[in-house]
């Protein structure tokens, strides 16, 4: 796939991250510049050794949670609401989908001190602007849970 393929135009890129994997799910990963260096392990639920390394689903969950919380802050500022005490937990599941695999996501969002109706509004707005949400829209089932 070339850079221009996909749903969104790539012109105007403001940041590009780069990471390299060696050895697949039981190998290691490293980001350009070395800020991220991690061993990978296959979870025992997937027939692996369940070692101390992380896995792609955990990495996706961490990235999505952080990105979504950032998007929540953006829409909160637009709505003049304080979400500095918010917390986002992403649960990323790996499912069999015929002969392939698929991801499944559930985002749990807590915004202490914000009324439920406003919290739900902010979470739905964040889901519209979060780059992870935009990237997987229509391809991955994402459930939003406001706590």
C-alpha positions, -999 to 999 in steps of 0.1 A, spaced: 0 0 0 13 34 -9 11 64 14 -18 79 -6 -40 48 -3 -67 47 24 -96 68 35 -78 101 45 -54 123 26 -19 123 41 -9 158 31 -2 181 61 13 154 83 25 171 115 43 141 130 54 107 119 63 79 144 85 50 133 90 17 150 105 -16 138 96 -51 149 120 -80 149 108 -116 154 70 -109 153 49 -115 184 77 -132 203 104 -108 193 111 -72 201 102 -37 190 121 -4 189 112 31 179 134 53 158 155 72 182 153 44 208 127 60 232 107 27 230 125 -6 233 104 -36 244 104 -73 243 73 -90 230 56 -122 244 27 -142 231 -1 -144 257 -8 -178 271 -44 -174 259 -30 -174 224 -9 -205 230 23 -186 239 45 -187 270 28 -156 286 62 -141 292 71 -107 306 70 -89 273 42 -68 260 21 -76 229 5 -56 200 -29 -55 217 -15 -39 249 4 -14 229 -27 -5 209 -47 -2 241 -21 21 256 -18 43 225 -56 45 221 -62 53 257 -36 81 256 -48 95 223 -85 94 233 -77 112 266 -59 139 245 -89 142 222 -111 144 253 -91 174 265 -94 191 232 -132 189 231 -134 197 268 -116 230 263 -139 238 234 -168 232 258 -151 250 287 -152 219 309 -123 207 331 -114 171 324 -79 172 340 -90 144 364 -103 122 337 -92 86 331 -94 65 300 -90 27 300 -89 9 267 -97 -28 265 -85 -43 232 -96 -78 223 -84 -101 196 -110 -122 179 -111 -149 153 -128 -136 122 -131 -166 98 -96 -174 86 -83 -140 99 -84 -120 131 -101 -88 142 -98 -63 170 -126 -52 194 -123 -21 216 -141 -9 247 -132 25 261 -140 32 297 -140 69 305 -143 85 339 -146 123 342 -149 132 379 -168 163 387 -186 165 353 -224 158 350 -232 126 332 -250 142 303 -220 165 296 -195 136 301 -214 116 275 -214 145 251 -176 150 255 -169 113 251 -189 112 218 -172 144 205 -138 130 214 -146 98 195 -152 120 164 -118 137 166 -95 111 181 -70 99 154 -73 63 166 -111 64 164 -110 80 130 -85 55 117 -105 24 127 -140 37 122 -160 12 102 -134 -15 107 -134 -21 144 -162 -24 169 -157 4 195 -179 6 225 -179 38 246 -186 34 284 -190 65 305 -184 57 341 
